[in-house]
């Protein structure tokens, strides 16, 4: 029976991230192909806003009144319909960028809560969460990779509406599948809703120390340059005339699996400070490679920058969630993880998306100049370097010898 549940949860995770991966690395090139280059950042801003709003939705409604599998099903069906319909408003005789962006925004508002709900479903149904969840979570990464291979390498549809159509169909399929999952009652039934719980304010006050404040500040600041990656790297790859941009981006997810496997050893050997510094240095190196490669479109440098995604993501985001899990008591652990999502995926990446859009629209004349791309990537490079330096100077946490006992609960 347990083996059957694991198989079902693995399929759930595969579909969960297939939906996101199908369009997230192709959206920029699609918008560029339909005259919306100057508002690309707004499409990706929807993800950050969804990360901020979804905890309030989960805390106020989903967590108190409805079974998890039903909320998961309804939200996926709605999100699938919205993303499937969005391209209709970007094409045809009277294209409308506001309507296209509006439907994409509604898609992400419905989709982002499902990431936490899918994780909650897995945690509820597994007996040995620490041992079993990482294996099941890997299927989410495989789903993202599979989506990129299909829409970009096999179908070569990076600049078409097909990825969003596939994402929409995947969302509806996932919604119907969710209704067949085992019943999971609302976790917070009968509890009073609190905004402080949703954003983790009480958890922050209990964990507050000089080192923890520096950690949170470093996490917030490094999330700012993070936002430029999925928003503009696919457009950059297309400008460099590298075929199948979304497929090339999947190499980053492939490396994520490898770095996730070595993270436990690295974390126990060197502690949080050097794990996060490695991730921050990887961000700096990645943008340096993109900037240096730009004028001549040096393919190997661009690909190495993409392959660094595993270190950038796992050694900052996954390690950060592990650190919070180890610092927090069981009573505030959920609040602490909510605080992590709110600060990193929400506020940090939200500010970063706005900044990346501002820089792109002021630096790039048409998005096709490789020399201008060097200038564009130099700015997040300098920002990441400054954050890394400040973290080296400011963070004084002693090496934590504990082994890793949690994994990322969010998207790629």
N, C-alpha and C positions, 0 to 999 in steps of 0.2 A: 504493500500500500504506500509506504513512504517513498519507494523508488518511483512509483507512478506519480506521486505528488511532485517529486523533484523534476520529472520530465515535463510536467505541465507548467511548473514555474519557470523552467528553462525556456520553453516556448513563449511564455508570457514576456520574459525579459527580451528575448530575440525580437518579438514584434514591437515591444515598447520602444526600443531604440532604432529599429528599422524605420519606423515612422519619422523620427527626428532626422536620422541620417540621410533619408531619401532626398530631402530638399535643402538641408541646412548648408551644404557645401556647394550647391548649385544656384541658390537664390540670387547671389550677387551677379553672376554671369547672365542669368535670365533677365534680371532687371536692367542690366546694361544693354542687353540685346533689344529691350523694349523701351528705351529712352528714359529710364528712371535711374541713371547712374548717380545723380546728386542726392537721391533719397535712399540709397542702399542701406545706410546705417539705421534708418527708421524701421526697416523690416527686422533687423536683428535686435533693435531696442525692445521689440515685443517680448523676446525671451527674458530679458532682465526685468521688465515690468511684471511678466508672469511669475517670476521668481519672488518678487516682492508681494504680489497680490495673493498667490496661491496659499501661503501659510494662513492668511486671514480667512480664506474660503474654507480651508481644511479645518481650522480651529472653530469657526463660527457655525458651519453647516455640516460638512461631510463627517467630521469627527464626532458629531453629537446625535444626529438624527437618522442616518441611513446606513445600511450595511455597505462595507467597503467595496464589494464586488459590483454592486449596483451603481454606486457613484462612479467607479472606474469605467463601467460600461457606458453610461450615459455621457460622460465627459469625452471619452474617446470617439464615440459616434458623432457628437457635435463638432469636435476638433477636426475629425476627418471630413465632414461636410464643408466646413469653412475653408480648409486648405485646398480641397478639391475644386471649390468654386472660385477661389481667389484669382486664378489666371484668366477667367472669363472677363474680368474687369481691366486687365492689362492688354487685352487683344481686341480685335474686332474694329468696327467703324468708329466707335467713340470710347477709346480707352480712358480709364480714370485711375490715376495713381492713388488718390485718396481712398477710393473704394477697394482697390487691390490691397493696399496697406491695412485698411480697416478689417478686411476678412482675414488677413494673415495675423493681425493683432488678436482677433477673436479666437483664431486657431490656437495661438500660444497661451492665451488666457485659460482656455479649456485644457490644453495639453499639459502645461507645467504642473498642475496639481497631481496628475496621474503618475508622475515620476515618483513622488513620495508615496502615493497610494500603492503602486506596484511593489516598492520596497517594503512597505508595511505588510502587504499580503504575504510576501516571502518570509519575513520575520515571524509572522503569526503562525505559519504552517510548518516551519522547520523546527526540528528538535535541537540540533546542535548548530546554532546560528553562526558561530565563529568559524566553524569548519566547513559548513555546507553552503553558506551564502556566497562566499567568494567564487566558488565554482559556478553557481547559478548566475551570478552577476556578469561573469565573463561572456555569457551568451548574449547579453546586451551589447557588449562591444562587437561581438561577431555579427549581430544584427545590423549595427551601424556600418561595418565593413562590407557586408553583403549588399546593403543598399547602394553604397558607393560603387561597388563593382558592377552591379546591374545597370544603374542609370547612366553611369559615365563610361565604363569600359565596354560593356556589351551593347548598350543601346546608343551610346555617344549622344546623350540628350541633355548635356549640361546647360545649354542656353534655351531649352524648350520648356513647355509646361508639363511634360511627362513626369518629371520627378515629383511635382506637387500632386499630380493625379495619383501617382503610386502611393504617395504618403497618405492621401485621402482614403484610398481603397484600403490601405493597411490599417488606418485608424478605425474604419468601420468594421473591418474583420476583427481587430483587437477588441472593439467594443462588444461585439456579439460573443466573442470568446470569453470575455470577462464575466458575462452573466452565467457561464457554466462553471466558474470557479467555486470552490467551497465557500459556504456562508461564513462571513466574518462580521460580527456585530460592531456597531460604532464604538470606538475605543473610549470616547469621552462622554458617553451618555450620562446625563445628570450633572455634569460638571459646569460650573459657571465660566462663560467665555471671558478671557482676559487678554487685552492687547499686549500686556507685558509678557505673558506666556508665549504669545505668537512670535514676537521678535526676540525673545530670549533675554529680556532686560533683567529679570531676576537672576537668571543664570550668570549673566555678566557681573552683577554686583557680588555674587558669591565667589566667582572665580577671579575677581579683580585683584591684580597685583601689577607691579611695574613690568615684569616680563610678559605677563598675559596681555597687557595693554599694547606693548610693542609688537607682540605676535599678531594681535587683531589688526593693528594699524598696518603692519607689513602685508598681511593678507589682503586688506582692503586696497592698498596701493598697488600691489602686484597684479590685482585683478583688473586694474585699469588698462595696462598694455595687453592683457590677455584678450580683451574684447576685439582688438584689431585682427586677430588671427582668422577666425571663421568668417568674419565680415568681408575682409579684403584679400586674403591670400588666394582664394580661387580666382578672383578677378586678376590679380597679379600674375598667377600662373598662366591664365589665358592670354594676357598681354605679352608674356614671354614666349608665346607660341608653343607651349608644352601641351601636348594632347591630353584629353580626358582629365581635366583638373580635379573633379570630385574623386575619381579613382586614385589619383596621385595622393590626395588628402587622406585616403584610407591607410596609407603607409604609416601615418601618425598614430592611428588607432592600433595598428599591428604592433608598433613599438610600445604602445601603452601596456599591452599584455605582458611583454617581456619585462618592462620596468616594474610592473606591479609584482611580478614574481621575485625580483631581487630586492624590493622595498623592505620586506621584513628583516632581512639580514642587515641592510644598510641602516635601518632605523635602530635596531638593537645594538649595532656596532658603534655608531657615531652620534646617535641622539637627534632630537628634532632640529636643533640649530643647523647642523651640517647637512641634514636632509633637505631642509627648506632652502638653505643657501645653494645647494646643488641645483635645485629646481629654479631658483631665481637666476643663477648664473646661466642655466640652460636657456632661459628666456632672453637674457642679454645676448648670448651667443647666437641664438636663432635669428634675432632681428639684425644682428651684425652680418650674418651670412646673407640674409635677404637684401640688405643694403649694398653690400659689396658685390653681390651677384647681379644686381639690377641692370647696370649699363650694358653688359654683354650677355645678359640672360644666361648666366652660367648654371647649367642644369644641375650639376652635382652639388653645388652649394645650396641651391633651393631645396633639393631633395634631402640633404642632410638636415637643413632647417626644419623640414616637415618631420623627419624621423626623430627629432628631439622632442616631439610632442609628448611622448611617454614620460620623459624626465620632467618636462614642464608641468604636466598635469598631475602625475602621481606624486612627485616629490614636493609639491606645494599643496594641492587640494586634498589628495588622499591622506598625506601625512598630517595635514592640518586637522582633518576630521578624526584621525587616530589620536592626536594630541589632546583634542577636546574630550574625546571619549575617555581617555585615561585620567584627565584632570577632574572631570565632573563626577559627582556622586550619582547613583541610580535615580535619585529623586529629581535631579535637574538635567539629566542626560539628554532627554528629548528637546527640552528648551535650548540647551547649549547647541545642539545640532541645528535647530531652527535659526539660532543666531548666526551660525556659520553660513547657512544658505542665504539669509537676508543680507549679510554684509558682503559676501563674495560674489555670488551669482546675481544678487539683486543690485545693491548700491554700487559695488565696485565695478562690475561689468556694465551696469547702466551708465555710470559716468564715463567709463572707457569707450562705450559705443558712441555716445554723444561727442566725445573728444575726437575719436577716430573719424567720424563723419565730418566734423568741422575741419580737421586737418586735411582730409582727402579733398574736400570741396574747395579749399583755399590753396592747396599745393598742386593738385593735379588739374591741368587745363582741360584734358579730355579723357584721362585715364589710360592713354595709350603711349605715354612717354616713359621709357624705361629710366631715363635720367631723373625724371620727377619722382619715380618710384623710389629711387635711392634716397631722396630727401624725405619722402613719406616714412620709410622704415627707420630712418635715423632718429626720428623723434621718439617713438616707443623704445628704441634701443637706449637712448640717453635716459629716459624715464626709468626703465628697468634697471639700468646700471646704478642710478642714484638710490633707488629703493634697496637694491642689494647692499650697497655700501652702508646705508643707514641701518639696515638689519644687522650687519656685521658688527657695527659699533654699539648698537643699542641693546641687542638681545643677549641676556646674560644667563639664560636658563641652563642649568647643569645637564649633562648628558643623561638621557632617560634610558636605562637598561632594559625596560620592559619590551617584550616582543609585541609585534603588531597584533591588534585584536579587533580591527574594524576595517572596512573598506568603504570606498566612495558610494554614497547613496544617490548621487546626482548623475547628470549626463556627462558627455565627453568634454 
